[in-house]
Amino acid sequence: MKNISLNGGISIFTFEIKGGKEAAKKFTDSLELFSLLANVADVKSLVIHPASTTHSQMTEEELLASGIKPSTIRLSIGTEHIDDIIADLEHGFSDDLILDKLQNKKQDGSVWRLSLSCF
């Protein structure tokens, strides 16, 4: 068996979005560049909402035991130009429902800032 060490950044991100399952689904549906596919580590950018797709057969208790919440989102970053990836994510995060949920949490009126680094 040969050990392989990869240099550079990781391309798969898992995060929770404010607003629960409804906001998570709305976010994934609003993306245009990202494809709604279950496979990851592709050359194109992918997005998935595990609770309603790959893990939809699980009960809520099983989901939580597996580390998946109704608001969990997974992104696999592809080889598209970084400006296009960021623009699509900004579009997804700018959805009215998501903005409303985030603004209710911030006192200063700021919503969020997206920052991705390429290595």
N, C-alpha and C positions, 0 to 999 in steps of 0.2 A: 504494500500500500504506500502510495506517495502522498506526502503532505503538500498541499497547495496553499500558498499565501497570496492573497489578492492585495494589490496596492490601490489606494484611492478610496473614494467614498462609497457608501452603500446606497443602493437605489430603491429599497423598499422601506416605506414609512407607514407606521400604524399610529393613529391618533384618535382621540375622542373629540367630537364636535358638540358644541353647546346646543341644546334644544332637543336632544334625544333622537329617537328613531326617525321621526318626521323630518327633522332638520338634516339628518344624515342622508336619508333618501333624496331629499330635495337637492342637497349639495351634489351628490353623485349624478343625479339626473341633469343638473344644470351645466356640467362640464361638456365641452365640445371637442377638445383635442384628445382628452383621455377616453379610452374605450372602456365600456362596462363589460369586462371579461374576468373570469376566475383565475386564469393562468397568470403567473407573475414572472418577472425577470425576462420579459420580452424586449424587443428593440423599440417597441412603441409604448407610450405611456398608458397605463391601465389604472382603473379605479374599481374598487369593490366595496360593497356594504355586506360584510360577512353574515350578519344576523338575518338578512332577508335572502341570501343566496347560498353560499357554500355551507353554512351552518344552520340553515332554516329548519332542518328537521329536529334540531335540539330544543329542549324546553328552556325557559328563561334561566332556571337553576343550572342546567348543563352549560349554557352559554357563559354565564358568570364564572362557573368553575373552570372553564376553558380560557378565561381572560377576555371574553368578548362581551361587550356591552351593546345595548341597542344603538348607541351613538358611535360605535367603532367604525372607522374607515381605514382602508388600506390603499396606499398608492404605490405603484411601481413606476419609477421614472424611466422613460425611454431615451432615445437618442435625438429627439426633436430639439430644435434650438431652444436654449434656456429661456429666452425672452418669450417664446410662444408658450412654454410650460407655465411660466409665472403668470402670464396674461390669462391663461385658462383658469388657473387656480384663483386668481384675483376675481375673475368673473364668478366662479362658484361661491367664493366667500362673500361676494357683494349681494347675493340674493337677499331680498327684503326680509324673509323669515329669519335667516341666519343673522343678519345685521340687527334686527330687533332684539333677538335673544342676547347677542353680545353687548349691545348698547345698554341694555338693562343692567348689566354687570359692571359697567365702567362709569365712574363718577365724572371723569373729565371729558366725556363725549368721544374719546378716541375709540376705535373699534378694534383694529388689529394691524399688524404689519407682517407681510410675508417676505421672508429672506431665504434664498437658497444659494448655496455655494457650490461651485464646480471645482473639482480637483483634477 
